[in-house]
Amino acid sequence: MVHFVGAGPGAPDLITIRGRDLIEKCDVLIYAGSLVNPELLQYAKEGCEIHNSAYLNLDEVIDIMKKADAEGKTVVRLHTGDPSIYGAIREQMDELNRLGIEFDDTPGVSSFCGAAAALNLEYTLPGVSQSVIITRMEGRTKVPEKESVEALASHDSTMVFFLSAGNIEGLANKLMEAGRPAETPCAIVYKATWPDEKKIVCTLRDAAQMAEKEGISKTALIIVGDVVEAGNYEKSKLYDKDFETEYRKAHGDK
């Protein structure tokens, strides 16, 4: 059996209880060493076989899983954040299906949630933004044309960019060329929830300069939108005393 597990954004106590329990019981642990906090390895039992997938290709990862399964061992495949976001899990699952090896998936806290927590930020403020676009800049991995930075920027929604910290200047320029004002609020969060976390709140115009000043060129999320520094927003109807719900009567001014 192979268990895909989300490690969370970084802090070892932000893994789910289920994820931690699976690590404690597994016989073989394959973790994304370039991003997963190594402190999580302390949950592995004595004698657990541990592999760092940063040094492995897909075939090598599958071979480890195949061998472990043949020996009746339990495997945890530990991915950073939540495996469903830029985790490259589909290709692994397809191979396991082909081999007849059972697997399941345990979600994790994504780094975009960790970044919001670091900033005490709400992504979906009424009257400001009710949509969040999670995307990335095109690099060596291509992006569909309809999902280009310019195309998505036209929605004027909150945007969260993964895997784009290596070219913040290029990202900011693309967004501004697409019509986002240079003064649009922007946040850069480096290693959210880790001990060496850094967070910058700035504007699109200043984002690249601020990131360079702090030495940030990887392992960071870029958040773009008015929610970063929202001063004017509408209060939620959910807790409005004049708004009736299934659980609460409207009180008006009484």
PASEBA-1860 file (N, C-alpha, C; in nm, 3 decimals):
! residues 254
1> MVHFVGAG> 0.085/-0.120/0.000/0.000/0.000/0.000/0.088/0.125/0.000 ~ 0.054/0.221/-0.083/0.127/0.348/-0.088/0.033/0.459/-0.042 ~ 0.080/0.540/0.051/0.003/0.653/0.101/0.070/0.783/0.056 ~ 0.002/0.860/-0.028/0.049/0.994/-0.061/0.005/1.086/0.052 ~ 0.098/1.163/0.106/0.070/1.244/0.225/0.118/1.387/0.202 ~ 0.032/1.483/0.234/0.072/1.623/0.231/0.144/1.660/0.359 ~ 0.265/1.713/0.345/0.348/1.744/0.462/0.310/1.876/0.527 ~ 0.229/1.957/0.457/0.199/2.090/0.508/0.302/2.190/0.457
9> PGAPDLIT> 0.288/2.318/0.496/0.372/2.423/0.440/0.514/2.429/0.492 ~ 0.542/2.365/0.602/0.679/2.371/0.655/0.689/2.335/0.802 ~ 0.616/2.407/0.887/0.623/2.379/1.031/0.581/2.235/1.057 ~ 0.662/2.158/1.131/0.632/2.015/1.150/0.500/1.987/1.220 ~ 0.451/2.081/1.299/0.324/2.059/1.367/0.203/2.099/1.282 ~ 0.227/2.135/1.156/0.116/2.166/1.065/0.084/2.051/0.971 ~ 0.147/1.936/0.990/0.103/1.816/0.919/-0.026/1.768/0.986 ~ -0.113/1.702/0.912/-0.236/1.651/0.973/-0.205/1.535/1.067
17> IRGRDLIE> -0.297/1.509/1.158/-0.280/1.395/1.248/-0.273/1.266/1.168 ~ -0.358/1.253/1.068/-0.356/1.132/0.985/-0.221/1.117/0.914 ~ -0.170/1.227/0.862/-0.042/1.222/0.793/0.070/1.180/0.887 ~ 0.072/1.237/1.007/0.173/1.200/1.105/0.164/1.053/1.143 ~ 0.041/1.006/1.163/0.021/0.865/1.200/0.070/0.771/1.091 ~ 0.048/0.807/0.966/0.094/0.723/0.855/0.246/0.718/0.849 ~ 0.310/0.831/0.876/0.457/0.833/0.879/0.508/0.743/0.991 ~ 0.444/0.751/1.107/0.488/0.672/1.222/0.479/0.522/1.196
25> KCDVLIYA> 0.387/0.480/1.110/0.364/0.337/1.088/0.432/0.282/0.963 ~ 0.478/0.369/0.875/0.526/0.321/0.745/0.661/0.250/0.757 ~ 0.686/0.163/0.658/0.813/0.090/0.651/0.911/0.160/0.558 ~ 0.858/0.230/0.459/0.940/0.302/0.362/0.883/0.444/0.346 ~ 0.972/0.541/0.354/0.932/0.682/0.342/1.010/0.747/0.229 ~ 0.936/0.800/0.131/0.997/0.873/0.020/0.951/1.017/0.031 ~ 1.044/1.108/0.058/1.004/1.247/0.082/1.070/1.341/-0.018 ~ 1.000/1.451/-0.049/1.052/1.552/-0.141/1.151/1.639/-0.065
33> GSLVNPEL> 1.276/1.599/-0.066/1.377/1.660/0.020/1.410/1.805/-0.011 ~ 1.377/1.851/-0.131/1.406/1.990/-0.166/1.309/2.087/-0.100 ~ 1.196/2.036/-0.050/1.093/2.124/0.003/1.036/2.081/0.138 ~ 1.032/1.953/0.164/0.973/1.903/0.289/1.068/1.929/0.406 ~ 1.013/1.977/0.516/1.095/2.002/0.635/1.150/1.870/0.688 ~ 1.283/1.855/0.697/1.342/1.729/0.744/1.304/1.693/0.887 ~ 1.253/1.791/0.963/1.209/1.761/1.100/1.096/1.659/1.101 ~ 1.021/1.650/0.991/0.911/1.554/0.984/0.963/1.409/0.984
41> LQYAKEGC> 1.088/1.391/0.949/1.144/1.256/0.946/1.157/1.196/1.086 ~ 1.151/1.283/1.187/1.161/1.233/1.325/1.041/1.147/1.363 ~ 0.931/1.159/1.288/0.814/1.077/1.318/0.829/0.934/1.268 ~ 0.925/0.910/1.180/0.944/0.776/1.125/0.996/0.681/1.233 ~ 0.949/0.558/1.228/0.991/0.460/1.328/1.135/0.414/1.303 ~ 1.194/0.356/1.404/1.329/0.303/1.391/1.331/0.191/1.286 ~ 1.426/0.199/1.199/1.437/0.098/1.095/1.363/0.133/0.967 ~ 1.292/0.245/0.967/1.221/0.286/0.846/1.322/0.320/0.736
49> EIHNSAYL> 1.295/0.273/0.618/1.381/0.298/0.502/1.341/0.434/0.443 ~ 1.436/0.528/0.438/1.405/0.665/0.398/1.479/0.702/0.269 ~ 1.405/0.759/0.175/1.462/0.801/0.046/1.427/0.947/0.019 ~ 1.525/1.023/-0.028/1.505/1.162/-0.067/1.481/1.167/-0.217 ~ 1.358/1.200/-0.258/1.323/1.197/-0.400/1.384/1.311/-0.481 ~ 1.449/1.407/-0.413/1.516/1.514/-0.486/1.627/1.458/-0.575 ~ 1.678/1.340/-0.539/1.788/1.277/-0.615/1.738/1.165/-0.707 ~ 1.604/1.149/-0.715/1.548/1.037/-0.790/1.464/1.086/-0.907
57> NLDEVIDI> 1.457/1.003/-1.013/1.361/1.031/-1.119/1.236/0.947/-1.096 ~ 1.137/0.965/-1.182/1.008/0.897/-1.163/1.025/0.746/-1.161 ~ 1.101/0.692/-1.254/1.120/0.547/-1.260/1.181/0.493/-1.132 ~ 1.276/0.567/-1.076/1.342/0.522/-0.953/1.247/0.526/-0.834 ~ 1.162/0.629/-0.830/1.061/0.637/-0.722/0.965/0.519/-0.731 ~ 0.918/0.490/-0.851/0.824/0.379/-0.870/0.889/0.246/-0.838 ~ 1.014/0.230/-0.872/1.086/0.105/-0.842/1.092/0.080/-0.692 ~ 1.114/0.186/-0.614/1.116/0.172/-0.468/0.979/0.129/-0.418
65> MKKADAEG> 0.875/0.191/-0.470/0.738/0.156/-0.430/0.706/0.012/-0.469 ~ 0.743/-0.026/-0.589/0.716/-0.161/-0.640/0.784/-0.267/-0.554 ~ 0.911/-0.244/-0.522/0.986/-0.339/-0.439/0.925/-0.349/-0.299 ~ 0.890/-0.236/-0.240/0.832/-0.236/-0.106/0.699/-0.311/-0.106 ~ 0.616/-0.286/-0.207/0.487/-0.352/-0.215/0.503/-0.503/-0.229 ~ 0.600/-0.546/-0.307/0.624/-0.690/-0.326/0.667/-0.757/-0.196 ~ 0.728/-0.677/-0.107/0.774/-0.729/0.022/0.670/-0.710/0.132 ~ 0.552/-0.662/0.094/0.445/-0.643/0.191/0.465/-0.524/0.283
73> KTVVRLHT> 0.543/-0.427/0.238/0.572/-0.310/0.321/0.479/-0.193/0.286 ~ 0.460/-0.106/0.385/0.378/0.014/0.366/0.468/0.132/0.332 ~ 0.425/0.209/0.230/0.505/0.322/0.182/0.430/0.452/0.206 ~ 0.502/0.555/0.251/0.449/0.691/0.253/0.528/0.772/0.153 ~ 0.455/0.834/0.061/0.516/0.928/-0.035/0.481/1.067/0.014 ~ 0.580/1.135/0.073/0.557/1.262/0.143/0.588/1.381/0.051 ~ 0.483/1.456/0.020/0.497/1.574/-0.066/0.478/1.699/0.017 ~ 0.537/1.808/-0.029/0.522/1.935/0.040/0.380/1.991/0.026
81> GDPSIYGA> 0.336/2.071/0.121/0.205/2.135/0.115/0.094/2.035/0.100 ~ 0.008/2.056/0.001/-0.094/1.959/-0.035/-0.052/1.895/-0.167 ~ -0.053/1.762/-0.175/-0.002/1.695/-0.296/-0.075/1.731/-0.424 ~ -0.199/1.779/-0.413/-0.277/1.806/-0.534/-0.234/1.934/-0.606 ~ -0.150/2.016/-0.544/-0.105/2.140/-0.605/0.042/2.131/-0.640 ~ 0.072/2.120/-0.769/0.209/2.109/-0.820/0.286/1.996/-0.752 ~ 0.217/1.887/-0.724/0.280/1.774/-0.656/0.327/1.664/-0.750 ~ 0.292/1.671/-0.878/0.328/1.567/-0.976/0.287/1.429/-0.927
89> IREQMDEL> 0.167/1.419/-0.867/0.124/1.289/-0.814/0.048/1.206/-0.917 ~ -0.016/1.271/-1.015/-0.096/1.194/-1.111/-0.011/1.092/-1.185 ~ 0.109/1.132/-1.225/0.195/1.041/-1.300/0.239/0.922/-1.215 ~ 0.255/0.945/-1.085/0.289/0.835/-0.996/0.170/0.741/-0.978 ~ 0.052/0.800/-0.958/-0.068/0.719/-0.939/-0.100/0.636/-1.062 ~ -0.079/0.693/-1.180/-0.104/0.616/-1.303/-0.012/0.495/-1.312 ~ 0.113/0.512/-1.272/0.207/0.399/-1.274/0.165/0.293/-1.172 ~ 0.121/0.337/-1.055/0.077/0.241/-0.953/-0.048/0.167/-1.000
97> NRLGIEFD> -0.139/0.237/-1.066/-0.256/0.170/-1.124/-0.215/0.064/-1.225 ~ -0.118/0.098/-1.308/-0.070/0.005/-1.410/-0.010/-0.120/-1.346 ~ 0.056/-0.101/-1.231/0.121/-0.212/-1.162/0.027/-0.286/-1.067 ~ -0.094/-0.234/-1.049/-0.189/-0.299/-0.959/-0.157/-0.277/-0.812 ~ -0.091/-0.167/-0.781/-0.054/-0.136/-0.642/-0.155/-0.037/-0.585 ~ -0.211/-0.069/-0.471/-0.310/0.018/-0.407/-0.245/0.144/-0.349 ~ -0.323/0.253/-0.351/-0.273/0.378/-0.293/-0.391/0.463/-0.248 ~ -0.362/0.559/-0.162/-0.461/0.660/-0.124/-0.390/0.793/-0.104
105> DTPGVSSF> -0.467/0.896/-0.075/-0.413/1.032/-0.069/-0.462/1.102/0.056 ~ -0.370/1.156/0.135/-0.403/1.233/0.254/-0.369/1.379/0.229 ~ -0.468/1.468/0.231/-0.440/1.609/0.200/-0.354/1.676/0.306 ~ -0.297/1.788/0.267/-0.216/1.866/0.360/-0.250/2.013/0.352 ~ -0.197/2.090/0.443/-0.215/2.235/0.442/-0.124/2.293/0.334 ~ -0.182/2.357/0.235/-0.102/2.414/0.127/-0.025/2.537/0.174 ~ 0.087/2.563/0.107/0.167/2.680/0.142/0.093/2.810/0.113 ~ -0.007/2.808/0.021/-0.081/2.932/-0.001/-0.169/2.964/0.120
113> CGAAAALN> -0.207/2.861/0.195/-0.278/2.884/0.322/-0.180/2.929/0.430 ~ -0.062/2.869/0.431/0.041/2.911/0.526/0.082/3.055/0.504 ~ 0.090/3.097/0.377/0.128/3.235/0.347/0.021/3.332/0.396 ~ -0.107/3.297/0.375/-0.215/3.382/0.423/-0.210/3.396/0.575 ~ -0.182/3.285/0.643/-0.173/3.288/0.788/-0.058/3.377/0.833 ~ 0.053/3.371/0.763/0.169/3.452/0.798/0.137/3.601/0.788 ~ 0.048/3.635/0.694/0.012/3.775/0.671/-0.117/3.816/0.743 ~ -0.180/3.722/0.814/-0.313/3.746/0.873/-0.408/3.799/0.765
121> LEYTLPGV> -0.408/3.731/0.653/-0.479/3.777/0.533/-0.599/3.688/0.503 ~ -0.707/3.750/0.457/-0.822/3.676/0.408/-0.829/3.694/0.256 ~ -0.824/3.583/0.184/-0.820/3.591/0.038/-0.953/3.638/-0.023 ~ -1.063/3.608/0.042/-1.194/3.630/-0.019/-1.274/3.733/0.060 ~ -1.234/3.858/0.049/-1.303/3.966/0.119/-1.423/4.015/0.038 ~ -1.543/4.017/0.098/-1.660/4.067/0.026/-1.637/4.211/-0.023 ~ -1.676/4.235/-0.145/-1.661/4.367/-0.202/-1.522/4.396/-0.257 ~ -1.428/4.304/-0.235/-1.291/4.321/-0.285/-1.256/4.211/-0.384
129> SQSVIITR> -1.264/4.086/-0.337/-1.236/3.972/-0.424/-1.303/3.849/-0.368 ~ -1.369/3.774/-0.454/-1.434/3.650/-0.413/-1.377/3.530/-0.488 ~ -1.266/3.550/-0.555/-1.203/3.441/-0.630/-1.052/3.445/-0.609 ~ -0.993/3.328/-0.606/-0.847/3.316/-0.593/-0.796/3.232/-0.710 ~ -0.705/3.289/-0.786/-0.642/3.215/-0.895/-0.506/3.166/-0.849 ~ -0.489/3.035/-0.846/-0.360/2.974/-0.811/-0.293/2.933/-0.941 ~ -0.176/2.988/-0.966/-0.111/2.962/-1.094/0.040/2.975/-1.080 ~ 0.108/2.978/-1.194/0.253/2.991/-1.197/0.293/3.061/-1.326
137> MEGRTKVP> 0.413/3.119/-1.325/0.469/3.173/-1.449/0.522/3.060/-1.533 ~ 0.518/3.081/-1.663/0.577/2.981/-1.751/0.730/2.984/-1.737 ~ 0.786/2.864/-1.729/0.932/2.850/-1.725/0.968/2.733/-1.812 ~ 1.049/2.643/-1.759/1.080/2.521/-1.835/0.957/2.433/-1.851 ~ 0.865/2.445/-1.753/0.734/2.380/-1.766/0.638/2.479/-1.831 ~ 0.582/2.440/-1.943/0.494/2.528/-2.018/0.360/2.546/-1.947 ~ 0.294/2.656/-1.979/0.161/2.687/-1.928/0.068/2.701/-2.049 ~ -0.053/2.643/-2.044/-0.146/2.660/-2.156/-0.167/2.808/-2.188
145> EKESVEAL> -0.178/2.841/-2.316/-0.189/2.981/-2.358/-0.305/3.053/-2.291 ~ -0.417/2.983/-2.274/-0.534/3.046/-2.212/-0.514/3.070/-2.063 ~ -0.405/3.014/-2.006/-0.374/3.035/-1.865/-0.249/3.119/-1.846 ~ -0.214/3.196/-1.947/-0.097/3.284/-1.934/-0.122/3.387/-1.825 ~ -0.014/3.445/-1.774/-0.027/3.549/-1.672/-0.118/3.661/-1.721 ~ -0.098/3.702/-1.847/-0.177/3.812/-1.902/-0.325/3.776/-1.909 ~ -0.356/3.653/-1.952/-0.497/3.613/-1.965/-0.565/3.607/-1.829 ~ -0.498/3.551/-1.731/-0.559/3.537/-1.599/-0.568/3.672/-1.527
153> ASHDSTMV> -0.475/3.760/-1.554/-0.477/3.892/-1.489/-0.601/3.970/-1.525 ~ -0.660/3.941/-1.640/-0.778/4.015/-1.686/-0.898/3.995/-1.595 ~ -0.897/3.890/-1.514/-1.010/3.865/-1.423/-1.008/3.959/-1.303 ~ -0.893/4.020/-1.276/-0.879/4.114/-1.164/-0.906/4.048/-1.029 ~ -0.890/3.917/-1.022/-0.909/3.843/-0.897/-0.779/3.841/-0.816 ~ -0.788/3.794/-0.693/-0.668/3.767/-0.615/-0.587/3.659/-0.686 ~ -0.457/3.679/-0.697/-0.372/3.582/-0.766/-0.261/3.535/-0.672 ~ -0.237/3.405/-0.672/-0.130/3.346/-0.593/-0.038/3.270/-0.688
161> FFLSAGNI> 0.087/3.311/-0.692/0.182/3.251/-0.785/0.279/3.158/-0.713 ~ 0.275/3.033/-0.752/0.373/2.933/-0.709/0.489/2.933/-0.809 ~ 0.603/2.881/-0.768/0.712/2.847/-0.860/0.750/2.962/-0.953 ~ 0.741/3.083/-0.903/0.767/3.200/-0.987/0.864/3.299/-0.924 ~ 0.919/3.266/-0.809/1.004/3.360/-0.735/1.137/3.386/-0.804 ~ 1.172/3.302/-0.900/1.298/3.323/-0.970/1.294/3.434/-1.073 ~ 1.173/3.483/-1.103/1.161/3.591/-1.201/1.047/3.685/-1.162 ~ 1.059/3.744/-1.045/0.953/3.833/-0.996/0.944/3.958/-1.082
169> EGLANKLM> 1.057/4.005/-1.132/1.054/4.122/-1.219/0.973/4.094/-1.346 ~ 0.998/3.977/-1.407/0.924/3.940/-1.526/0.776/3.924/-1.499 ~ 0.744/3.866/-1.383/0.604/3.847/-1.345/0.534/3.981/-1.327 ~ 0.598/4.071/-1.254/0.538/4.203/-1.230/0.517/4.278/-1.361 ~ 0.615/4.269/-1.448/0.602/4.338/-1.578/0.485/4.282/-1.659 ~ 0.471/4.151/-1.659/0.360/4.089/-1.733/0.226/4.135/-1.677 ~ 0.216/4.139/-1.545/0.090/4.180/-1.482/0.058/4.326/-1.513 ~ 0.160/4.411/-1.507/0.137/4.553/-1.535/0.105/4.575/-1.683
177> EAGRPAET> 0.171/4.502/-1.771/0.142/4.512/-1.914/-0.001/4.465/-1.944 ~ -0.052/4.374/-1.860/-0.188/4.322/-1.879/-0.293/4.415/-1.820 ~ -0.250/4.523/-1.754/-0.345/4.619/-1.703/-0.352/4.632/-1.552 ~ -0.280/4.547/-1.479/-0.279/4.564/-1.334/-0.198/4.690/-1.299 ~ -0.255/4.781/-1.221/-0.182/4.904/-1.186/-0.052/4.874/-1.112 ~ 0.048/4.959/-1.132/0.177/4.941/-1.066/0.164/4.947/-0.915 ~ 0.059/5.017/-0.867/0.039/5.030/-0.722/-0.043/4.915/-0.663 ~ -0.074/4.815/-0.741/-0.148/4.700/-0.689/-0.073/4.638/-0.572
185> PCAIVYKA> -0.138/4.617/-0.458/-0.071/4.554/-0.344/-0.020/4.414/-0.378 ~ 0.092/4.382/-0.320/0.159/4.255/-0.350/0.228/4.207/-0.223 ~ 0.230/4.076/-0.203/0.303/4.019/-0.089/0.392/3.907/-0.139 ~ 0.510/3.898/-0.083/0.603/3.789/-0.112/0.630/3.719/0.020 ~ 0.599/3.590/0.025/0.620/3.515/0.149/0.718/3.402/0.120 ~ 0.832/3.410/0.184/0.938/3.311/0.168/0.928/3.207/0.280 ~ 0.921/3.081/0.242/0.917/2.969/0.337/0.814/2.991/0.448 ~ 0.691/3.007/0.408/0.582/3.031/0.504/0.578/2.923/0.610
193> TWPDEKKI> 0.571/2.962/0.735/0.561/2.881/0.858/0.693/2.817/0.899 ~ 0.800/2.835/0.823/0.932/2.785/0.863/0.995/2.885/0.962 ~ 1.094/2.842/1.040/1.160/2.936/1.132/1.223/3.056/1.062 ~ 1.271/3.038/0.937/1.335/3.147/0.864/1.240/3.216/0.766 ~ 1.112/3.209/0.796/1.011/3.275/0.714/1.042/3.424/0.698 ~ 1.018/3.473/0.576/1.025/3.617/0.549/0.898/3.659/0.478 ~ 0.851/3.778/0.507/0.731/3.828/0.439/0.749/3.975/0.404 ~ 0.712/4.007/0.282/0.726/4.143/0.231/0.590/4.186/0.178
201> VCTLRDAA> 0.547/4.304/0.217/0.426/4.365/0.161/0.470/4.489/0.086 ~ 0.433/4.496/-0.042/0.482/4.605/-0.126/0.380/4.630/-0.238 ~ 0.427/4.683/-0.349/0.344/4.700/-0.468/0.408/4.622/-0.582 ~ 0.333/4.604/-0.688/0.388/4.537/-0.805/0.514/4.607/-0.855 ~ 0.511/4.739/-0.854/0.626/4.816/-0.903/0.753/4.784/-0.825 ~ 0.740/4.764/-0.694/0.857/4.747/-0.608/0.889/4.602/-0.576 ~ 0.808/4.507/-0.622/0.822/4.368/-0.579/0.959/4.309/-0.608 ~ 1.008/4.326/-0.729/1.136/4.265/-0.766/1.250/4.324/-0.684
209> QMAEKEGI> 1.249/4.455/-0.666/1.354/4.522/-0.590/1.353/4.477/-0.444 ~ 1.234/4.466/-0.386/1.222/4.424/-0.247/1.268/4.279/-0.228 ~ 1.233/4.193/-0.323/1.274/4.052/-0.315/1.426/4.041/-0.326 ~ 1.484/4.116/-0.416/1.630/4.113/-0.433/1.700/4.162/-0.306 ~ 1.644/4.265/-0.246/1.702/4.320/-0.122/1.703/4.216/-0.011 ~ 1.600/4.130/-0.007/1.590/4.027/0.096/1.653/3.895/0.054 ~ 1.709/3.891/-0.067/1.775/3.770/-0.115/1.678/3.657/-0.146 ~ 1.558/3.691/-0.188/1.456/3.589/-0.216/1.451/3.562/-0.366
217> SKTALIIV> 1.479/3.437/-0.404/1.474/3.399/-0.545/1.413/3.261/-0.565 ~ 1.368/3.198/-0.457/1.302/3.068/-0.467/1.224/3.043/-0.338 ~ 1.148/2.935/-0.338/1.072/2.891/-0.220/0.986/3.003/-0.161 ~ 0.922/3.077/-0.250/0.837/3.187/-0.204/0.711/3.193/-0.288 ~ 0.603/3.240/-0.228/0.479/3.265/-0.298/0.463/3.414/-0.320 ~ 0.405/3.450/-0.433/0.375/3.590/-0.462/0.223/3.605/-0.467 ~ 0.170/3.692/-0.383/0.026/3.716/-0.376/-0.001/3.855/-0.432 ~ -0.092/3.864/-0.526/-0.121/3.992/-0.593/-0.271/4.021/-0.582
225> GDVVEAGN> -0.302/4.141/-0.534/-0.443/4.180/-0.527/-0.472/4.273/-0.412 ~ -0.586/4.337/-0.418/-0.622/4.437/-0.317/-0.644/4.376/-0.179 ~ -0.665/4.245/-0.170/-0.685/4.184/-0.037/-0.559/4.193/0.048 ~ -0.444/4.212/-0.016/-0.318/4.220/0.060/-0.319/4.339/0.154 ~ -0.377/4.450/0.110/-0.384/4.569/0.196/-0.525/4.630/0.191 ~ -0.623/4.546/0.212/-0.762/4.592/0.199/-0.802/4.674/0.320 ~ -0.835/4.800/0.294/-0.887/4.885/0.402/-1.037/4.894/0.397 ~ -1.091/4.893/0.276/-1.236/4.904/0.257/-1.291/4.773/0.202
233> YEKSKLYD> -1.377/4.711/0.277/-1.441/4.587/0.233/-1.578/4.579/0.300 ~ -1.661/4.493/0.247/-1.794/4.474/0.304/-1.789/4.364/0.409 ~ -1.858/4.384/0.519/-1.863/4.281/0.621/-1.946/4.163/0.570 ~ -1.912/4.045/0.618/-1.980/3.925/0.575/-2.127/3.926/0.615 ~ -2.213/3.881/0.524/-2.355/3.866/0.556/-2.378/3.755/0.659 ~ -2.282/3.664/0.665/-2.298/3.548/0.753/-2.322/3.589/0.898 ~ -2.258/3.699/0.942/-2.271/3.741/1.081/-2.345/3.875/1.094 ~ -2.407/3.920/0.987/-2.484/4.045/0.989/-2.613/4.023/1.068
241> KDFETEYR> -2.637/4.109/1.167/-2.755/4.092/1.253/-2.886/4.108/1.175 ~ -2.879/4.174/1.058/-2.998/4.193/0.975/-3.017/4.081/0.873 ~ -2.926/3.985/0.874/-2.927/3.878/0.773/-2.974/3.748/0.838 ~ -3.085/3.695/0.789/-3.142/3.574/0.847/-3.082/3.450/0.782 ~ -3.050/3.352/0.862/-2.996/3.226/0.813/-3.080/3.110/0.866 ~ -3.044/2.992/0.827/-3.111/2.871/0.875/-3.101/2.858/1.027 ~ -2.995/2.916/1.085/-2.967/2.898/1.227/-2.999/3.022/1.312 ~ -3.022/3.138/1.247/-3.034/3.261/1.324/-3.137/3.354/1.260
249> KAHGDK> -3.221/3.411/1.343/-3.319/3.508/1.297/-3.254/3.646/1.284 ~ -3.306/3.726/1.192/-3.258/3.864/1.178/-3.308/3.946/1.296 ~ -3.219/4.031/1.353/-3.257/4.110/1.470/-3.281/4.257/1.436 ~ -3.236/4.302/1.324/-3.254/4.442/1.288/-3.190/4.532/1.392 ~ -3.254/4.640/1.424/-3.201/4.734/1.521/-3.259/4.713/1.661 ~ -3.326/4.602/1.678/-3.390/4.578/1.808/-3.286/4.549/1.915
END
